[in-house]
């Protein structure tokens, strides 16, 4: 199943992230893909805000994982700098834990992501807007797309 949204601004990207956050539950893993400047950090900030995180959220590029306390723990990962999947640093503890995981550049560790992972692809369009596609064949993504259609 897939659903698609167009964002014309950072505010719209954050709004979509807020709507998604309301439908998430502990243990959900979001795999976020997009070129530099596609809005990944903006999306992460919106998701964190909606999850009750009060600290500033930025890209964890050099630390790989940043943990944030909120209404639900939020684990923001950027695996771009991992050389190999073997270097995964105990990510399973986060994937199967009590929080929400957002993994930037997730395709680099696709083989170790949970089968229920919800995939989000952000693409910059020629007019500067962002196309955000959510997809997965698993029930969580189907539930998410249906919930977004109703909100």
N, C-alpha and C positions, 0 to 999 in steps of 0.2 A: 504494500500500500504506500502511496505517496500523496503528499499535499504540498502546495506551493503558495508562497506569499511574495509580494513585492513591497519593498521598503523604500521610501523616498527620502528618508532622513534618519539620523541617529535616534531621534525620539521615536520614530516608528519601529526601528529595530529593537529598541529597549522595550517598547510596548508589546511587541510580539514575544519577546523573552519573558516578560511579566505574565502574559497569558499562558505561555508554556509552563512556567514555574508552578502555576496554580494547579496544573494537572499532573505534576510529577509526584513521585513517592520515593521514600528511602530505598536505595539500591538501584535507582535508575542511572544508566550511563548514557551520556550524549556524546557522540563522536562528531566533532566539528571540523569541517574542511572548508578551505577558501584561500585564495591567494592573499598576499600581503595587501592590506588596505581594504579587504572585503567586508570588514566589520566584525571580526571574531571577538575582539576585546570588547567592543561596544555591546555585543550580544551577551558576553560573559558578565559584564557589569549590570545589565538589566536583569539577568537571571539571578545574580547574587542579591541585588536590591530586593527582588520579590521574595527571596528566601530568607530575608531578615538580616542579611549581612550589613553591618554598619561601617566596616573598614573599607578603604579605597581598594578597588580591584584593578590590577594591571596584569599584563602578560607575564606568566612565570617562566619566560624563555630560559633564563640562566639557572633557575632553581628546579625546574621540571615540575614540581608540585607545590602548590600553595594551599594551605588549609584555612578555611574561614568558618567561624562559629556564626550560627544564625538560628532561625527556627528549626531548620534541618541543616546538619553540617554540609558544607559545600567544598568540594575538592576540585580545584582548577589545575589542570595539567597541560603542559606544552611539551610534547615528546619529539619536537623537531630535531633536537640536538642528540637524541639517542642514536648511537651508531648501529646497534643491533637489538633485536627483540630480546635477546638473552640479557641485555642490560636493563631489563624492565623494572628493577628496583622494588620488587614487592608490590606491584600495582594491584595484584589480586586482592590484597587487603582492603583497598579502596573500592574496587569494582564490586565486591561482594559484602561491603560494609553497610553502615547505617546512614550514609549520606547520599548526596547527588554528586556524580562525577561528570565533569565537562572536560573532554580531551581534545585539545587542538592538535592538528596534524595527525589525527588518529589512524590514518591509513598506514603510517609507519609501524604500527603495532597491531594491525588488523587481525593477525593470527591469534592474539591473546585476548581480544575483546570478548566480553560475554555475548552469547548468541542473541540475547534480548536487547542489544545495543540499539539505540535510536540514532540514526544518521541525519545530520543537517549539513547541507552544502550551501555555501554563500558564494554568489557570483556577482561581480560588478557588471552591470549592463551598460550599453553604449551611451545611455542618457544619464549615467551616474547613479541610477537606482540600484538596489540590491535585490537579486532573486534569491529567496531562501526556500530550499526544498527540504522537506522532512520525509524520510523513507526508511523502511524496514519491512520485512515480511512477518515480523513478530507482533504479538498482541499489544504490547505496550505502544508501539508506533501507531497502530490502528486506533487504539483508544485515544491517543494524543490528537491525531488528525480529526477524529470525530468530535472530540471535545472542543477543539479550536473552531470547528465549523459551527458549533452551537454558541460560542462565546461572542 
